[in-house]
Amino acid sequence: MSKVFISEKLILKDYFEKNEIEYNTESEMIEINFSEINELPEYFCFHFPNLNILTIQNCHLKKIPENISDLTLLENLTLYSNEIKKLPDSFCQLTNLKCVNLRNNLISKLPEDIGNLKELTLLSISNNKIKYLPESFGSLEMLKTLFCSNNELIELPDTFGNLSSLIKLGLHNNKIETLGETIGNLKSLKTLIISDNLIKRLPDSTSNLTSLTKLEVESNFIETIPESISKLKLNYNLIKFIC
């Protein structure tokens, strides 16, 4: 795999100019760290048509170009710790994406058509400002891991129970008041972390989570748990109720 690494305060524009790169069909991986980049130039996606892995982290990136959809072979996208506020609608055309890390940004909402990313298995969107998940989110049937902690979520969409492959779910430190009964449809779920929310009760359908081995619910407003939850075999957990 051909790789390109850019780091140590280099400017992306200067990098392209100094190396006189016009079109590169060999590079499948690009990693950019600690560079001063406000936005990717439009020609970026054109330069690397065979890009499979793109990592841009700690770079003050504010904007993703609309033509990011030109990276049709992209499978792994990491935009960790930047200043991104919005994802373009074209982001949902990256249908080969399997792993996406958007942690530590300023994103307030996800594109409505995010459910088009049918191959997605890992999505990390913690430490943003996300208030809701689109209804199409339930179409991510290959999703195994979702980290959505430290946001501003109030509730989960009705379609959330369609995430039949989900194994690990992190939702701590949001503003969630109820999980909804469809949470019980997540039969593959092994880890559920919902601490530091505003939850008053666990839905009865929680007892259907027969694969669950880790449950963290501390720092909520839960006073009692449903009798049905006793059917769960929790090998290890952290359960504390703060009223």
Legacy VTK file of the C-alpha trace (Angstrom):
# vtk DataFile Version 3.0
C-alpha trace
ASCII
DATASET POLYDATA
POINTS 243 float
0.000 0.000 0.000
1.428 3.381 -1.028
1.238 5.939 1.817
1.559 9.702 2.222
2.244 11.265 5.629
2.058 14.990 6.355
2.799 16.372 9.812
4.746 18.850 11.913
2.978 22.066 10.954
3.278 21.630 7.215
0.649 23.366 5.101
-1.269 21.018 2.842
-1.314 23.487 -0.036
2.465 23.877 0.180
2.863 20.118 0.247
1.083 19.721 -3.060
2.959 22.586 -4.662
6.410 21.521 -3.488
5.921 17.938 -4.547
4.227 18.905 -7.805
1.611 16.209 -7.382
-1.083 16.461 -10.016
-2.614 13.019 -10.080
-1.706 10.032 -7.960
-3.267 6.645 -8.576
-0.845 4.810 -6.277
-1.532 6.318 -2.852
-4.144 4.367 -0.928
-3.498 5.946 2.458
-2.993 9.556 3.553
-2.341 10.640 7.138
-2.169 14.316 8.080
-1.328 15.242 11.674
-0.896 18.569 13.468
-0.972 20.642 10.290
-2.605 24.040 9.875
-5.495 23.154 7.571
-8.761 25.076 7.619
-10.242 23.199 4.702
-9.263 20.697 2.072
-8.788 22.184 -1.382
-11.280 20.934 -3.959
-8.527 19.338 -5.996
-7.563 17.092 -3.063
-10.125 14.416 -3.888
-9.190 14.525 -7.557
-5.512 13.886 -6.793
-6.112 10.552 -5.016
-8.822 8.552 -6.801
-7.758 5.236 -5.206
-7.604 6.468 -1.642
-8.708 3.795 0.834
-7.714 5.335 4.183
-7.796 9.053 5.024
-6.716 10.389 8.417
-6.713 14.087 9.278
-6.379 14.748 12.991
-5.497 17.722 15.195
-5.423 20.027 12.194
-8.086 22.733 12.846
-9.990 21.456 9.816
-13.282 23.339 9.556
-14.777 22.187 6.284
-15.033 19.054 4.174
-15.365 19.641 0.412
-18.588 18.673 -1.354
-16.630 16.561 -3.810
-15.425 14.207 -1.079
-17.862 11.815 -2.741
-15.236 11.443 -5.488
-13.254 9.238 -3.078
-15.401 6.292 -4.074
-12.985 3.651 -2.699
-12.657 5.209 0.749
-13.239 2.680 3.551
-11.664 4.270 6.620
-12.107 7.957 7.464
-10.656 9.584 10.584
-11.220 13.308 11.146
-10.477 13.258 14.853
-10.048 16.449 16.875
-10.727 19.183 14.346
-13.247 22.036 14.143
-15.781 20.583 11.720
-19.320 21.918 12.217
-21.133 20.238 9.368
-20.813 17.223 7.090
-21.760 17.805 3.447
-24.696 15.804 2.070
-22.261 14.222 -0.381
-20.658 12.459 2.590
-23.512 9.962 2.380
-22.358 8.913 -1.091
-19.215 7.293 0.337
-20.967 3.937 0.322
-17.780 1.868 0.831
-17.079 3.426 4.235
-16.595 0.859 6.994
-15.009 2.889 9.821
-15.622 6.577 10.549
-14.104 8.550 13.441
-15.431 12.101 13.859
-14.710 12.501 17.572
-13.831 15.878 19.070
-15.387 18.221 16.554
-18.254 20.739 16.584
-20.800 18.763 14.578
-24.399 19.595 15.535
-26.207 17.168 13.237
-25.581 14.297 10.845
-26.782 14.283 7.219
-30.337 12.964 6.860
-29.228 10.267 4.421
-26.497 8.773 6.593
-28.398 5.493 6.388
-26.983 5.111 2.870
-23.655 4.030 4.375
-24.709 0.374 4.379
-21.186 -1.011 4.895
-20.466 1.025 8.032
-19.378 -1.136 10.981
-17.869 1.488 13.331
-19.000 5.057 13.925
-17.377 7.279 16.543
-19.066 10.676 16.941
-18.430 11.375 20.613
-17.510 14.853 21.870
-19.591 16.837 19.413
-22.836 18.837 19.708
-25.229 16.360 18.116
-28.839 16.830 19.232
-30.535 14.019 17.320
-29.856 11.069 15.027
-31.696 10.997 11.675
-34.467 8.446 11.101
-32.355 6.843 8.376
-29.842 5.877 11.093
-31.718 2.623 11.548
-30.653 1.552 8.054
-27.045 1.052 9.242
-27.658 -2.661 9.638
-23.945 -3.580 9.524
-23.054 -1.184 12.371
-21.361 -3.028 15.239
-19.916 -0.197 17.319
-21.408 3.224 17.997
-19.740 5.768 20.277
-21.969 8.823 20.686
-21.043 10.051 24.155
-20.639 13.657 25.274
-23.214 15.098 22.912
-26.626 16.714 23.402
-28.909 13.818 22.457
-32.373 13.902 23.977
-33.757 10.692 22.476
-33.038 7.942 19.976
-34.945 7.639 16.682
-37.742 5.059 16.428
-35.656 3.208 13.836
-32.793 2.653 16.284
-34.008 -0.843 17.063
-33.200 -1.874 13.483
-29.463 -1.894 14.243
-29.449 -5.673 14.471
-25.637 -6.020 14.304
-24.880 -3.529 17.077
-22.567 -4.979 19.753
-21.235 -1.949 21.613
-23.211 1.240 22.315
-21.795 4.226 24.200
-24.253 7.052 24.965
-22.997 8.426 28.273
-23.134 12.126 29.116
-26.026 13.181 26.897
-29.501 14.507 27.759
-31.416 11.312 27.011
-34.658 11.004 28.966
-35.863 7.674 27.559
-34.376 4.852 25.528
-37.639 3.749 23.923
-38.994 0.218 23.743
-37.259 -0.535 20.430
-33.945 -0.749 22.323
-34.985 -4.317 23.126
-34.589 -5.280 19.466
-30.806 -5.010 19.710
-30.323 -8.735 20.287
-26.565 -8.633 19.501
-25.803 -5.867 22.010
-23.143 -6.809 24.583
-22.173 -3.412 26.007
-24.615 -0.619 26.839
-23.253 2.550 28.456
-25.930 5.146 29.259
-24.523 6.775 32.392
-24.797 10.525 33.005
-28.130 11.094 31.293
-31.638 12.045 32.440
-33.177 8.567 32.302
-35.913 7.879 34.877
-36.655 4.274 34.005
-35.374 1.455 31.840
-37.906 0.144 29.314
-39.324 -3.336 29.911
-37.888 -4.419 26.563
-34.403 -4.150 28.105
-34.953 -7.729 29.250
-34.762 -8.800 25.598
-31.082 -7.833 25.433
-30.021 -11.406 26.082
-26.461 -10.910 24.801
-25.783 -8.049 27.216
-22.758 -8.522 29.481
-21.990 -4.928 30.468
-24.496 -2.317 31.578
-23.510 1.111 32.930
-26.390 3.327 34.084
-24.940 5.367 36.950
-25.690 9.078 37.368
-29.235 9.024 36.015
-32.576 9.471 37.812
-33.529 5.786 37.905
-35.321 4.738 41.083
-36.281 1.165 40.209
-35.535 -1.380 37.543
-38.175 -3.538 35.831
-38.583 -7.040 37.239
-38.123 -8.375 33.729
-34.507 -7.184 33.701
-33.652 -9.891 36.219
-33.690 -12.344 33.319
-30.488 -10.796 32.019
-27.245 -12.563 32.812
-24.828 -9.713 33.447
-21.360 -11.125 33.985
-20.013 -7.714 35.018
-21.607 -4.304 35.260
-21.620 -0.965 36.977
-25.096 -0.180 38.232
-25.599 2.799 40.529
-28.753 4.822 40.900
-28.615 8.496 41.782
-32.071 10.037 42.199
LINES 1 244
243 0 1 2 3 4 5 6 7 8 9 10 11 12 13 14 15 16 17 18 19 20 21 22 23 24 25 26 27 28 29 30 31 32 33 34 35 36 37 38 39 40 41 42 43 44 45 46 47 48 49 50 51 52 53 54 55 56 57 58 59 60 61 62 63 64 65 66 67 68 69 70 71 72 73 74 75 76 77 78 79 80 81 82 83 84 85 86 87 88 89 90 91 92 93 94 95 96 97 98 99 100 101 102 103 104 105 106 107 108 109 110 111 112 113 114 115 116 117 118 119 120 121 122 123 124 125 126 127 128 129 130 131 132 133 134 135 136 137 138 139 140 141 142 143 144 145 146 147 148 149 150 151 152 153 154 155 156 157 158 159 160 161 162 163 164 165 166 167 168 169 170 171 172 173 174 175 176 177 178 179 180 181 182 183 184 185 186 187 188 189 190 191 192 193 194 195 196 197 198 199 200 201 202 203 204 205 206 207 208 209 210 211 212 213 214 215 216 217 218 219 220 221 222 223 224 225 226 227 228 229 230 231 232 233 234 235 236 237 238 239 240 241 242
